[in-house]
C-alpha cells in the first residue's frame, strides 16, 4: 500500500519515517518556543559571564588555568582523578587499544 524500500536488512517504510520526523519536528519547534520571551539580542544579555569580571579583548590578557576554574570539581572527585592520572600515559595508541578491548568485551557480552 505505502512505498517500502528493501535494503537487504529488511523493509523500511518511507511514509512512517516521514510521519515520525514530522511529529518530532513539531515537538522540537514547540519545545523551542517555550523559551524566555524577554531575551533581547545586542544587550548585556549577550555578554559572556566571566565570573563577574570584564571580558578581556584578547584572550591572553587574562587566563584562568583549568586547575583554578574547576577546583571544586577536581577536589570532589580527587580519588577518581588520582586513579585516572595513574593510568594516563599520553600515548594515543594505548587509548586506542583500550577502546578496542572495551568494544570487544561489550560485543562479546551482547552476543551471549
VENJO-V510909 format. One line per field, one symbol per residue. ss: DSSP state (A for helix, B for strand, O for the rest). Layout:
# VENJO-V510909
ss = ???
This chain:
# VENJO-V510909
ss = OOOBBBOOOOBBBAAAAAAAAAAAAAAAAAAAAOOOOOOOOOOAAAOOOOOOOOOOOOAAAOOOOAAAAOAAAAAAOAAAAAAAAAAOOOOAAAAAAAAAAAAAAAAAAAAO
